[in-house]
Amino acid sequence: MSVAVRLASGNVLVCMDTLGQAKSIPPARHSHHFVQIAAAIAALAGLLFGFDTGVISGAILFIKGAFKLAPFMEELLVTQ
């Protein structure tokens, strides 16, 4: 078991192995790109979820009238 304290910049403050000997750990690579990609995917997912919510809320008004849906059936349709 080793103990390491790593700063957000990737620099290591302290790294000790089980024998108490200090050793260095190279700075983390590609973490900045991973965060950017994850943020972009999350933003796109939120955008698509919002678009889908808007479409179904507009369409349910016409679907409810055309098929004479009960409130429970309307809920099932919206959740699908």
C-alpha positions, -999 to 999 in steps of 0.1 A, spaced: 0 0 0 13 34 -9 2 69 2 4 98 -22 -9 134 -21 -14 148 -56 -22 184 -63 -48 194 -90 -18 205 -112 -6 169 -112 24 175 -90 31 150 -62 36 164 -27 44 132 -9 46 96 -20 55 68 4 55 31 -2 49 4 25 85 5 35 85 42 41 107 50 11 98 81 -9 94 76 -47 81 99 -74 50 95 -95 48 111 -130 21 138 -134 -13 127 -147 -17 130 -185 -47 136 -206 -69 144 -175 -77 179 -189 -89 164 -222 -110 138 -204 -128 165 -184 -135 185 -215 -149 155 -234 -170 144 -204 -184 179 -200 -193 181 -237 -211 147 -236 -230 158 -205 -240 191 -221 -252 172 -252 -272 147 -232 -289 175 -213 -297 193 -245 -312 162 -260 -332 154 -228 -346 190 -229 -355 187 -266 -372 154 -260 -392 168 -231 -404 197 -252 -414 175 -281 -435 151 -260 -451 179 -240 -463 195 -273 -473 162 -289 -492 148 -259 -519 175 -263 -528 161 -298 -523 125 -289 -545 127 -258 -574 141 -279 -570 118 -309 -568 85 -288 -590 96 -259 -564 85 -234 -571 81 -197 -546 99 -173 -528 66 -165 -524 57 -202 -511 92 -208 -485 88 -181 -474 55 -196 -471 71 -230 -450 100 -217 -426 77 -198 -419 57 -229 
